Amino acid sequence: MNIKTLGLPLAVAAFLALAGCSTPTVVTLQNGTQYLTKDMPKTETKDGFYEFEDISGAKVKVKADEVATVREED
């Protein structure tokens, strides 16, 4: 078999493997606001913020003091 024959199946397998790695997460703030994210947010950064992308694609940056919980979606 040549590389071209193996390329497409390998690319599909890699895509499926990466797609299975996402962990939908709910970030709840102290005021009750909830964000549903595609993936687990980055842990608290050096400047004291959580950074994540919600399911609509908007980038969100929240002070760590305002975050009540970060949990996987049920």
Distance bins in CASP14 RR format, pairs under 12 A and 6 or more apart:
PFRMAT RR
TARGET T0000
AUTHOR 0000-0000-0000
RMODE 2
METHOD distances of the structure
MODEL  1
1 7 0 0 0 0 1 0 0 0 0 0 0
1 8 0 0 0 0 0 1 0 0 0 0 0
1 9 0 0 0 0 0 1 0 0 0 0 0
1 10 0 0 0 0 0 1 0 0 0 0 0
3 9 0 0 0 0 0 1 0 0 0 0 0
3 10 0 0 0 0 1 0 0 0 0 0 0
3 11 0 0 0 0 0 1 0 0 0 0 0
4 10 0 0 0 0 0 1 0 0 0 0 0
4 11 0 0 0 0 0 1 0 0 0 0 0
6 12 0 0 0 0 0 1 0 0 0 0 0
6 13 0 0 0 0 0 1 0 0 0 0 0
6 14 0 0 0 0 0 1 0 0 0 0 0
7 13 0 0 0 0 1 0 0 0 0 0 0
7 14 0 0 0 0 1 0 0 0 0 0 0
7 15 0 0 0 0 0 1 0 0 0 0 0
8 14 0 0 0 0 0 1 0 0 0 0 0
8 15 0 0 0 0 0 1 0 0 0 0 0
9 15 0 0 0 0 0 1 0 0 0 0 0
9 16 0 0 0 0 0 1 0 0 0 0 0
10 16 0 0 0 0 0 1 0 0 0 0 0
10 17 0 0 0 0 0 1 0 0 0 0 0
11 17 0 0 0 0 0 1 0 0 0 0 0
11 18 0 0 0 0 0 1 0 0 0 0 0
12 18 0 0 0 0 0 1 0 0 0 0 0
12 19 0 0 0 0 0 1 0 0 0 0 0
13 19 0 0 0 0 0 1 0 0 0 0 0
13 20 0 0 0 0 0 1 0 0 0 0 0
14 20 0 0 0 0 0 1 0 0 0 0 0
14 21 0 0 0 0 0 1 0 0 0 0 0
15 21 0 0 0 0 0 1 0 0 0 0 0
16 22 0 0 0 0 0 1 0 0 0 0 0
18 39 0 0 0 0 0 1 0 0 0 0 0
19 38 0 0 0 0 0 1 0 0 0 0 0
19 39 0 0 0 0 0 1 0 0 0 0 0
20 38 0 0 0 0 0 1 0 0 0 0 0
20 39 0 0 0 0 0 1 0 0 0 0 0
21 38 0 0 0 0 0 1 0 0 0 0 0
21 39 0 0 0 0 1 0 0 0 0 0 0
21 40 0 0 0 0 0 1 0 0 0 0 0
22 37 0 0 0 0 1 0 0 0 0 0 0
22 38 1 0 1 0 0 0 0 0 0 0 0
22 39 1 0 1 0 0 0 0 0 0 0 0
22 40 0 0 0 0 1 0 0 0 0 0 0
22 53 0 0 0 0 0 1 0 0 0 0 0
22 55 0 0 0 0 0 1 0 0 0 0 0
22 72 0 0 0 0 0 1 0 0 0 0 0
22 73 0 0 0 0 0 1 0 0 0 0 0
23 36 0 0 0 0 0 1 0 0 0 0 0
23 37 0 0 0 0 1 0 0 0 0 0 0
23 38 0 0 0 0 1 0 0 0 0 0 0
23 39 1 0 1 0 0 0 0 0 0 0 0
23 40 1 0 1 0 0 0 0 0 0 0 0
23 41 0 0 0 0 0 1 0 0 0 0 0
23 52 0 0 0 0 0 1 0 0 0 0 0
23 70 0 0 0 0 0 1 0 0 0 0 0
23 71 0 0 0 0 0 1 0 0 0 0 0
23 72 1 0 1 0 0 0 0 0 0 0 0
23 73 0 0 0 0 1 0 0 0 0 0 0
24 35 0 0 0 0 0 1 0 0 0 0 0
24 36 1 0 0 1 0 0 0 0 0 0 0
24 37 1 0 0 1 0 0 0 0 0 0 0
24 38 1 0 0 1 0 0 0 0 0 0 0
24 39 1 0 0 1 0 0 0 0 0 0 0
24 40 0 0 0 0 1 0 0 0 0 0 0
24 41 0 0 0 0 0 1 0 0 0 0 0
24 52 0 0 0 0 0 1 0 0 0 0 0
24 53 0 0 0 0 0 1 0 0 0 0 0
24 54 0 0 0 0 0 1 0 0 0 0 0
24 55 1 0 0 1 0 0 0 0 0 0 0
24 70 0 0 0 0 0 1 0 0 0 0 0
24 71 0 0 0 0 0 1 0 0 0 0 0
24 72 1 0 0 1 0 0 0 0 0 0 0
24 73 1 0 1 0 0 0 0 0 0 0 0
24 74 0 0 0 0 1 0 0 0 0 0 0
25 34 0 0 0 0 0 1 0 0 0 0 0
25 35 0 0 0 0 1 0 0 0 0 0 0
25 36 1 0 0 1 0 0 0 0 0 0 0
25 37 1 0 1 0 0 0 0 0 0 0 0
25 38 0 0 0 0 1 0 0 0 0 0 0
25 39 1 0 0 1 0 0 0 0 0 0 0
25 40 1 0 1 0 0 0 0 0 0 0 0
25 41 1 0 0 1 0 0 0 0 0 0 0
25 42 0 0 0 0 0 1 0 0 0 0 0
25 43 0 0 0 0 0 1 0 0 0 0 0
25 50 0 0 0 0 0 1 0 0 0 0 0
25 52 1 0 0 1 0 0 0 0 0 0 0
25 53 0 0 0 0 0 1 0 0 0 0 0
25 54 0 0 0 0 0 1 0 0 0 0 0
25 55 0 0 0 0 0 1 0 0 0 0 0
25 60 0 0 0 0 0 1 0 0 0 0 0
25 67 0 0 0 0 0 1 0 0 0 0 0
25 69 0 0 0 0 0 1 0 0 0 0 0
25 70 1 0 0 1 0 0 0 0 0 0 0
25 71 1 0 0 1 0 0 0 0 0 0 0
25 72 1 0 1 0 0 0 0 0 0 0 0
25 73 1 0 0 1 0 0 0 0 0 0 0
25 74 0 0 0 0 0 1 0 0 0 0 0
26 32 0 0 0 0 0 1 0 0 0 0 0
26 33 0 0 0 0 0 1 0 0 0 0 0
26 34 1 0 1 0 0 0 0 0 0 0 0
26 35 1 0 0 1 0 0 0 0 0 0 0
26 36 1 0 1 0 0 0 0 0 0 0 0
26 37 1 0 0 1 0 0 0 0 0 0 0
26 38 0 0 0 0 0 1 0 0 0 0 0
26 40 0 0 0 0 0 1 0 0 0 0 0
26 41 0 0 0 0 0 1 0 0 0 0 0
26 52 0 0 0 0 0 1 0 0 0 0 0
26 54 0 0 0 0 0 1 0 0 0 0 0
26 55 0 0 0 0 0 1 0 0 0 0 0
26 67 0 0 0 0 0 1 0 0 0 0 0
26 68 0 0 0 0 0 1 0 0 0 0 0
26 69 1 0 0 1 0 0 0 0 0 0 0
26 70 1 0 0 1 0 0 0 0 0 0 0
26 71 1 0 1 0 0 0 0 0 0 0 0
26 72 1 0 0 1 0 0 0 0 0 0 0
26 73 1 0 1 0 0 0 0 0 0 0 0
26 74 0 0 0 0 1 0 0 0 0 0 0
27 33 0 0 0 0 1 0 0 0 0 0 0
27 34 1 0 0 1 0 0 0 0 0 0 0
27 35 1 0 1 0 0 0 0 0 0 0 0
27 36 0 0 0 0 1 0 0 0 0 0 0
27 37 1 0 0 1 0 0 0 0 0 0 0
27 38 0 0 0 0 0 1 0 0 0 0 0
27 39 0 0 0 0 0 1 0 0 0 0 0
27 40 0 0 0 0 1 0 0 0 0 0 0
27 41 1 0 0 1 0 0 0 0 0 0 0
27 42 0 0 0 0 0 1 0 0 0 0 0
27 43 0 0 0 0 0 1 0 0 0 0 0
27 50 1 0 0 1 0 0 0 0 0 0 0
27 51 0 0 0 0 0 1 0 0 0 0 0
27 52 1 0 0 1 0 0 0 0 0 0 0
27 53 0 0 0 0 0 1 0 0 0 0 0
27 54 0 0 0 0 1 0 0 0 0 0 0
27 55 0 0 0 0 0 1 0 0 0 0 0
27 60 0 0 0 0 1 0 0 0 0 0 0
27 61 0 0 0 0 0 1 0 0 0 0 0
27 62 1 0 0 1 0 0 0 0 0 0 0
27 64 0 0 0 0 0 1 0 0 0 0 0
27 66 0 0 0 0 1 0 0 0 0 0 0
27 67 1 0 0 1 0 0 0 0 0 0 0
27 68 0 0 0 0 1 0 0 0 0 0 0
27 69 1 0 0 1 0 0 0 0 0 0 0
27 70 1 0 1 0 0 0 0 0 0 0 0
27 71 0 0 0 0 1 0 0 0 0 0 0
27 72 0 0 0 0 0 1 0 0 0 0 0
27 73 0 0 0 0 0 1 0 0 0 0 0
28 34 1 0 1 0 0 0 0 0 0 0 0
28 35 0 0 0 0 1 0 0 0 0 0 0
28 36 0 0 0 0 0 1 0 0 0 0 0
28 37 0 0 0 0 0 1 0 0 0 0 0
28 41 0 0 0 0 0 1 0 0 0 0 0
28 50 0 0 0 0 0 1 0 0 0 0 0
28 62 0 0 0 0 0 1 0 0 0 0 0
28 66 0 0 0 0 0 1 0 0 0 0 0
28 67 1 0 0 1 0 0 0 0 0 0 0
28 68 1 0 1 0 0 0 0 0 0 0 0
28 69 1 0 1 0 0 0 0 0 0 0 0
28 70 1 0 0 1 0 0 0 0 0 0 0
28 71 1 0 0 1 0 0 0 0 0 0 0
28 73 0 0 0 0 0 1 0 0 0 0 0
29 35 1 0 0 1 0 0 0 0 0 0 0
29 50 0 0 0 0 1 0 0 0 0 0 0
29 60 0 0 0 0 0 1 0 0 0 0 0
29 62 1 0 0 1 0 0 0 0 0 0 0
29 63 0 0 0 0 1 0 0 0 0 0 0
29 64 0 0 0 0 0 1 0 0 0 0 0
29 65 0 0 0 0 1 0 0 0 0 0 0
29 66 1 0 1 0 0 0 0 0 0 0 0
29 67 1 0 0 1 0 0 0 0 0 0 0
29 68 1 0 0 1 0 0 0 0 0 0 0
29 69 0 0 0 0 1 0 0 0 0 0 0
29 70 0 0 0 0 0 1 0 0 0 0 0
30 62 0 0 0 0 1 0 0 0 0 0 0
30 63 0 0 0 0 1 0 0 0 0 0 0
30 64 0 0 0 0 0 1 0 0 0 0 0
30 65 1 0 0 1 0 0 0 0 0 0 0
30 66 1 0 1 0 0 0 0 0 0 0 0
30 67 1 0 0 1 0 0 0 0 0 0 0
30 68 1 0 1 0 0 0 0 0 0 0 0
30 69 0 0 0 0 1 0 0 0 0 0 0
31 62 0 0 0 0 0 1 0 0 0 0 0
31 63 0 0 0 0 0 1 0 0 0 0 0
31 65 0 0 0 0 0 1 0 0 0 0 0
31 66 1 0 0 1 0 0 0 0 0 0 0
31 67 0 0 0 0 0 1 0 0 0 0 0
31 68 0 0 0 0 1 0 0 0 0 0 0
32 66 0 0 0 0 1 0 0 0 0 0 0
32 67 0 0 0 0 0 1 0 0 0 0 0
32 68 1 0 0 1 0 0 0 0 0 0 0
32 69 0 0 0 0 1 0 0 0 0 0 0
33 54 0 0 0 0 0 1 0 0 0 0 0
33 60 0 0 0 0 0 1 0 0 0 0 0
33 62 0 0 0 0 1 0 0 0 0 0 0
33 66 0 0 0 0 1 0 0 0 0 0 0
33 67 0 0 0 0 0 1 0 0 0 0 0
33 68 0 0 0 0 1 0 0 0 0 0 0
33 69 0 0 0 0 0 1 0 0 0 0 0
34 54 0 0 0 0 1 0 0 0 0 0 0
34 55 0 0 0 0 0 1 0 0 0 0 0
34 60 0 0 0 0 0 1 0 0 0 0 0
34 62 0 0 0 0 0 1 0 0 0 0 0
34 67 0 0 0 0 0 1 0 0 0 0 0
34 68 0 0 0 0 1 0 0 0 0 0 0
34 69 0 0 0 0 1 0 0 0 0 0 0
34 70 0 0 0 0 0 1 0 0 0 0 0
34 71 0 0 0 0 0 1 0 0 0 0 0
34 73 0 0 0 0 0 1 0 0 0 0 0
35 41 0 0 0 0 1 0 0 0 0 0 0
35 50 0 0 0 0 1 0 0 0 0 0 0
35 51 0 0 0 0 0 1 0 0 0 0 0
35 52 1 0 0 1 0 0 0 0 0 0 0
35 53 0 0 0 0 1 0 0 0 0 0 0
35 54 1 0 1 0 0 0 0 0 0 0 0
35 55 0 0 0 0 1 0 0 0 0 0 0
35 56 0 0 0 0 1 0 0 0 0 0 0
35 57 0 0 0 0 0 1 0 0 0 0 0
35 58 0 0 0 0 1 0 0 0 0 0 0
35 59 0 0 0 0 0 1 0 0 0 0 0
35 60 1 0 0 1 0 0 0 0 0 0 0
35 61 0 0 0 0 0 1 0 0 0 0 0
35 62 0 0 0 0 1 0 0 0 0 0 0
35 66 0 0 0 0 0 1 0 0 0 0 0
35 67 0 0 0 0 1 0 0 0 0 0 0
35 68 0 0 0 0 0 1 0 0 0 0 0
35 69 0 0 0 0 0 1 0 0 0 0 0
35 70 0 0 0 0 1 0 0 0 0 0 0
35 71 0 0 0 0 0 1 0 0 0 0 0
35 73 0 0 0 0 0 1 0 0 0 0 0
36 52 0 0 0 0 0 1 0 0 0 0 0
36 53 0 0 0 0 0 1 0 0 0 0 0
36 54 1 0 0 1 0 0 0 0 0 0 0
36 55 1 0 1 0 0 0 0 0 0 0 0
36 56 0 0 0 0 1 0 0 0 0 0 0
36 57 0 0 0 0 0 1 0 0 0 0 0
36 58 0 0 0 0 0 1 0 0 0 0 0
36 60 0 0 0 0 0 1 0 0 0 0 0
36 70 0 0 0 0 0 1 0 0 0 0 0
36 71 0 0 0 0 0 1 0 0 0 0 0
36 72 0 0 0 0 0 1 0 0 0 0 0
36 73 1 0 0 1 0 0 0 0 0 0 0
36 74 0 0 0 0 0 1 0 0 0 0 0
37 50 0 0 0 0 1 0 0 0 0 0 0
37 51 0 0 0 0 0 1 0 0 0 0 0
37 52 1 0 1 0 0 0 0 0 0 0 0
37 53 1 0 0 1 0 0 0 0 0 0 0
37 54 1 0 1 0 0 0 0 0 0 0 0
37 55 1 0 0 1 0 0 0 0 0 0 0
37 56 0 0 0 0 0 1 0 0 0 0 0
37 57 0 0 0 0 1 0 0 0 0 0 0
37 58 0 0 0 0 0 1 0 0 0 0 0
37 59 0 0 0 0 0 1 0 0 0 0 0
37 60 0 0 0 0 1 0 0 0 0 0 0
37 62 0 0 0 0 0 1 0 0 0 0 0
37 70 0 0 0 0 1 0 0 0 0 0 0
37 71 0 0 0 0 0 1 0 0 0 0 0
37 72 0 0 0 0 0 1 0 0 0 0 0
37 73 0 0 0 0 1 0 0 0 0 0 0
38 52 0 0 0 0 1 0 0 0 0 0 0
38 53 1 0 0 1 0 0 0 0 0 0 0
38 54 1 0 0 1 0 0 0 0 0 0 0
38 55 1 0 1 0 0 0 0 0 0 0 0
38 56 0 0 0 0 1 0 0 0 0 0 0
38 57 1 0 0 1 0 0 0 0 0 0 0
38 58 0 0 0 0 0 1 0 0 0 0 0
38 59 0 0 0 0 0 1 0 0 0 0 0
38 60 0 0 0 0 0 1 0 0 0 0 0
38 73 0 0 0 0 0 1 0 0 0 0 0
39 51 0 0 0 0 0 1 0 0 0 0 0
39 52 1 0 0 1 0 0 0 0 0 0 0
39 53 1 0 0 1 0 0 0 0 0 0 0
39 54 0 0 0 0 0 1 0 0 0 0 0
39 55 0 0 0 0 0 1 0 0 0 0 0
39 57 0 0 0 0 0 1 0 0 0 0 0
39 70 0 0 0 0 0 1 0 0 0 0 0
39 72 0 0 0 0 0 1 0 0 0 0 0
39 73 0 0 0 0 0 1 0 0 0 0 0
40 50 0 0 0 0 0 1 0 0 0 0 0
40 51 0 0 0 0 0 1 0 0 0 0 0
40 52 0 0 0 0 1 0 0 0 0 0 0
40 53 0 0 0 0 0 1 0 0 0 0 0
40 70 1 0 0 1 0 0 0 0 0 0 0
40 71 0 0 0 0 1 0 0 0 0 0 0
40 72 1 0 0 1 0 0 0 0 0 0 0
40 73 0 0 0 0 0 1 0 0 0 0 0
41 49 0 0 0 0 0 1 0 0 0 0 0
41 50 1 0 1 0 0 0 0 0 0 0 0
41 51 1 0 0 1 0 0 0 0 0 0 0
41 52 1 1 0 0 0 0 0 0 0 0 0
41 53 0 0 0 0 1 0 0 0 0 0 0
41 54 0 0 0 0 1 0 0 0 0 0 0
41 59 0 0 0 0 0 1 0 0 0 0 0
41 60 0 0 0 0 1 0 0 0 0 0 0
41 61 0 0 0 0 0 1 0 0 0 0 0
41 62 0 0 0 0 1 0 0 0 0 0 0
41 64 0 0 0 0 0 1 0 0 0 0 0
41 67 0 0 0 0 1 0 0 0 0 0 0
41 69 0 0 0 0 0 1 0 0 0 0 0
41 70 1 0 0 1 0 0 0 0 0 0 0
41 71 0 0 0 0 0 1 0 0 0 0 0
41 72 0 0 0 0 0 1 0 0 0 0 0
42 48 0 0 0 0 0 1 0 0 0 0 0
42 49 0 0 0 0 1 0 0 0 0 0 0
42 50 1 0 0 1 0 0 0 0 0 0 0
42 51 1 0 1 0 0 0 0 0 0 0 0
42 52 1 0 0 1 0 0 0 0 0 0 0
42 53 0 0 0 0 0 1 0 0 0 0 0
42 59 0 0 0 0 0 1 0 0 0 0 0
42 60 0 0 0 0 0 1 0 0 0 0 0
42 61 0 0 0 0 1 0 0 0 0 0 0
42 62 0 0 0 0 0 1 0 0 0 0 0
42 64 0 0 0 0 0 1 0 0 0 0 0
42 67 0 0 0 0 0 1 0 0 0 0 0
42 70 0 0 0 0 0 1 0 0 0 0 0
43 49 0 0 0 0 0 1 0 0 0 0 0
43 50 1 0 0 1 0 0 0 0 0 0 0
43 51 0 0 0 0 1 0 0 0 0 0 0
43 52 0 0 0 0 0 1 0 0 0 0 0
43 64 0 0 0 0 1 0 0 0 0 0 0
43 67 0 0 0 0 0 1 0 0 0 0 0
43 70 0 0 0 0 1 0 0 0 0 0 0
44 50 1 0 0 1 0 0 0 0 0 0 0
44 51 0 0 0 0 1 0 0 0 0 0 0
44 52 0 0 0 0 0 1 0 0 0 0 0
44 61 0 0 0 0 0 1 0 0 0 0 0
44 62 0 0 0 0 0 1 0 0 0 0 0
44 63 0 0 0 0 1 0 0 0 0 0 0
44 64 1 0 1 0 0 0 0 0 0 0 0
44 65 0 0 0 0 1 0 0 0 0 0 0
44 66 0 0 0 0 0 1 0 0 0 0 0
44 67 0 0 0 0 1 0 0 0 0 0 0
44 70 0 0 0 0 0 1 0 0 0 0 0
45 51 1 0 0 1 0 0 0 0 0 0 0
45 52 0 0 0 0 0 1 0 0 0 0 0
45 61 0 0 0 0 1 0 0 0 0 0 0
45 62 0 0 0 0 0 1 0 0 0 0 0
45 63 0 0 0 0 0 1 0 0 0 0 0
45 64 0 0 0 0 1 0 0 0 0 0 0
46 64 0 0 0 0 0 1 0 0 0 0 0
47 61 0 0 0 0 1 0 0 0 0 0 0
47 62 0 0 0 0 0 1 0 0 0 0 0
47 63 0 0 0 0 1 0 0 0 0 0 0
47 64 0 0 0 0 1 0 0 0 0 0 0
48 61 0 0 0 0 1 0 0 0 0 0 0
48 62 0 0 0 0 1 0 0 0 0 0 0
48 63 1 0 0 1 0 0 0 0 0 0 0
48 64 1 0 1 0 0 0 0 0 0 0 0
48 65 0 0 0 0 1 0 0 0 0 0 0
48 66 0 0 0 0 0 1 0 0 0 0 0
48 67 0 0 0 0 0 1 0 0 0 0 0
49 59 0 0 0 0 0 1 0 0 0 0 0
49 60 0 0 0 0 1 0 0 0 0 0 0
49 61 1 0 1 0 0 0 0 0 0 0 0
49 62 1 0 0 1 0 0 0 0 0 0 0
49 63 1 0 1 0 0 0 0 0 0 0 0
49 64 1 0 0 1 0 0 0 0 0 0 0
49 65 0 0 0 0 1 0 0 0 0 0 0
49 66 0 0 0 0 1 0 0 0 0 0 0
49 67 0 0 0 0 1 0 0 0 0 0 0
50 59 0 0 0 0 0 1 0 0 0 0 0
50 60 0 0 0 0 1 0 0 0 0 0 0
50 61 1 0 0 1 0 0 0 0 0 0 0
50 62 1 0 1 0 0 0 0 0 0 0 0
50 63 1 0 0 1 0 0 0 0 0 0 0
50 64 1 0 1 0 0 0 0 0 0 0 0
50 65 0 0 0 0 0 1 0 0 0 0 0
50 66 0 0 0 0 1 0 0 0 0 0 0
50 67 1 0 1 0 0 0 0 0 0 0 0
50 68 0 0 0 0 0 1 0 0 0 0 0
50 69 0 0 0 0 0 1 0 0 0 0 0
50 70 1 0 0 1 0 0 0 0 0 0 0
51 58 0 0 0 0 0 1 0 0 0 0 0
51 59 1 0 0 1 0 0 0 0 0 0 0
51 60 1 0 0 1 0 0 0 0 0 0 0
51 61 1 0 1 0 0 0 0 0 0 0 0
51 62 0 0 0 0 1 0 0 0 0 0 0
51 63 0 0 0 0 0 1 0 0 0 0 0
51 64 0 0 0 0 0 1 0 0 0 0 0
51 67 0 0 0 0 0 1 0 0 0 0 0
52 58 0 0 0 0 1 0 0 0 0 0 0
52 59 1 0 0 1 0 0 0 0 0 0 0
52 60 1 0 1 0 0 0 0 0 0 0 0
52 61 0 0 0 0 1 0 0 0 0 0 0
52 62 0 0 0 0 1 0 0 0 0 0 0
52 67 0 0 0 0 0 1 0 0 0 0 0
52 70 0 0 0 0 1 0 0 0 0 0 0
53 59 1 0 1 0 0 0 0 0 0 0 0
53 60 1 0 0 1 0 0 0 0 0 0 0
53 61 0 0 0 0 0 1 0 0 0 0 0
54 60 1 0 1 0 0 0 0 0 0 0 0
54 61 0 0 0 0 0 1 0 0 0 0 0
54 62 0 0 0 0 0 1 0 0 0 0 0
55 73 0 0 0 0 0 1 0 0 0 0 0
60 66 0 0 0 0 0 1 0 0 0 0 0
60 67 0 0 0 0 0 1 0 0 0 0 0
61 67 0 0 0 0 0 1 0 0 0 0 0
62 68 0 0 0 0 0 1 0 0 0 0 0
62 70 0 0 0 0 0 1 0 0 0 0 0
64 70 0 0 0 0 0 1 0 0 0 0 0
END
